[in-house]
Amino acid sequence: MITTSGLTKSFDLEGGSILALAPLDHRIEKGSFVSIVGPSGCGKSTFLRLIAGLEDASGGTIKLDTGSAKRPVGFVFQDAVLLPWKTVRDNIRFPLDTAGVRRDEGNRIVGELIDLVGLTGFEDALPKQLSGGMRQRAAIARALSDDPPILLMDEPFSAVDLLTRETLNDELLRIWQRTGKTILLVTHSVEEAAYLGGEVMVMSPRPGRLKKTYTVDLPHPRGEATKLDPAYHQLVAELRQDMRETD
Ligand SMILES: Nc1ncnc2c1ncn2[C@@H]1O[C@H](COP(=O)(O)OP(=O)(O)OP(=O)(O)O)[C@@H](O)[C@H]1O
């Protein structure tokens, strides 16, 4: 459902250009959960931004097989970029209002999403009244509001404490299983990548290229038992080794 062929991206800099992404050929199946790891500057964000259409490719192609979806991708960034003067409800419904969705239909969708991300009771709160984790929940709901088949997440949980992060990881897996979205998640945590992903893409820098992909066979639903599974520890160790080699 996401196919890249010879995808490259270079940025013009004073006195030359930098190749942020070397030719990338990859295929991501519909409904999969793909974690992306690699050292700083290896092109992880650039890859997501190209898929989202926020950057133009310098070469090659990206094919998104997303049928008749109005908007193929939703994006969740490291910091929840919520409108500070709007309530949780109005932030989540903002893309729906922009798309001209009828008010009663919008109310129904927003109600379901608030329930899905566990923000019931906080519909009328302003972003400043929420914890970091709750703001990220609202950002996920907003990214899902007009039902994009693909959810792109760029280090979505790196600014929250470890316990909240683990809870949000489990919530995200539940959301993924309930919605069937294709999820691509960039993370600096190899533990998070292994715990969440069905596939892990390992990238290396200068220029950014796909070094390796792992298929993760850990069973679902994942939970505390996953973290005790020797196969999980083996994968984390291999990913850590890959990161050392690419740094
Ligand atoms: N708008 C831009 N202009 C110039 N160079 C850029 C731009 N965006 C990214 N780059 C360069 O492209 C390379 C890849 O950047 P990118 O942000 O995709 O890496 P990353 O793997 O997401 O890094 P990090 O883990 O630190 O977020 C880096 O060398 C970066 O400096």
Ligand as a Chemical Component Dictionary entry (heavy atoms), coordinates in Angstrom:
data_LIG
# 
_chem_comp.id                   LIG 
_chem_comp.type                 NON-POLYMER 
_chem_comp.pdbx_formal_charge   0 
_chem_comp.three_letter_code    LIG 
# 
loop_
_chem_comp_atom.comp_id 
_chem_comp_atom.atom_id 
_chem_comp_atom.alt_atom_id 
_chem_comp_atom.type_symbol 
_chem_comp_atom.charge 
_chem_comp_atom.model_Cartn_x 
_chem_comp_atom.model_Cartn_y 
_chem_comp_atom.model_Cartn_z 
_chem_comp_atom.pdbx_ordinal 
LIG N1  N1  N 0 14.738 21.618 5.357  1  
LIG C1  C1  C 0 16.004 21.152 5.357  2  
LIG N2  N2  N 0 17.012 21.865 4.810  3  
LIG C2  C2  C 0 18.277 21.387 4.772  4  
LIG N3  N3  N 0 18.644 20.195 5.290  5  
LIG C3  C3  C 0 17.685 19.437 5.858  6  
LIG C4  C4  C 0 16.323 19.875 5.930  7  
LIG N4  N4  N 0 15.589 18.894 6.540  8  
LIG C5  C5  C 0 16.461 17.909 6.856  9  
LIG N5  N5  N 0 17.723 18.235 6.441  10 
LIG C6  C6  C 0 18.927 17.400 6.568  11 
LIG O1  O1  O 0 18.606 16.106 6.086  12 
LIG C7  C7  C 0 19.193 15.093 6.915  13 
LIG C8  C8  C 0 18.107 14.175 7.431  14 
LIG O2  O2  O 0 17.296 14.906 8.355  15 
LIG P1  P1  P 0 16.059 14.248 9.111  16 
LIG O3  O3  O 0 15.430 15.304 9.963  17 
LIG O4  O4  O 0 15.193 13.546 8.141  18 
LIG O5  O5  O 0 16.793 13.167 10.024 19 
LIG P2  P2  P 0 16.238 12.312 11.240 20 
LIG O6  O6  O 0 16.756 10.931 11.064 21 
LIG O7  O7  O 0 14.760 12.462 11.367 22 
LIG O8  O8  O 0 16.952 13.017 12.468 23 
LIG P3  P3  P 0 16.535 13.130 14.029 24 
LIG O9  O9  O 0 16.548 11.734 14.551 25 
LIG O10 O10 O 0 17.614 13.965 14.624 26 
LIG O11 O11 O 0 15.179 13.777 14.080 27 
LIG C9  C9  C 0 19.970 15.827 8.014  28 
LIG O12 O12 O 0 21.309 15.899 7.629  29 
LIG C10 C10 C 0 19.336 17.208 8.024  30 
LIG O13 O13 O 0 20.267 18.184 8.426  31 
# 
loop_
_chem_comp_bond.comp_id 
_chem_comp_bond.atom_id_1 
_chem_comp_bond.atom_id_2 
_chem_comp_bond.value_order 
_chem_comp_bond.pdbx_ordinal 
LIG N1  C1  SING 1  
LIG C1  N2  SING 2  
LIG C1  C4  DOUB 3  
LIG N2  C2  DOUB 4  
LIG C2  N3  SING 5  
LIG N3  C3  DOUB 6  
LIG C3  C4  SING 7  
LIG C3  N5  SING 8  
LIG C4  N4  SING 9  
LIG N4  C5  DOUB 10 
LIG C5  N5  SING 11 
LIG N5  C6  SING 12 
LIG C6  O1  SING 13 
LIG C6  C10 SING 14 
LIG O1  C7  SING 15 
LIG C7  C8  SING 16 
LIG C7  C9  SING 17 
LIG C8  O2  SING 18 
LIG O2  P1  SING 19 
LIG P1  O3  DOUB 20 
LIG P1  O4  SING 21 
LIG P1  O5  SING 22 
LIG O5  P2  SING 23 
LIG P2  O6  DOUB 24 
LIG P2  O7  SING 25 
LIG P2  O8  SING 26 
LIG O8  P3  SING 27 
LIG P3  O9  DOUB 28 
LIG P3  O10 SING 29 
LIG P3  O11 SING 30 
LIG C9  O12 SING 31 
LIG C9  C10 SING 32 
LIG C10 O13 SING 33 
# 
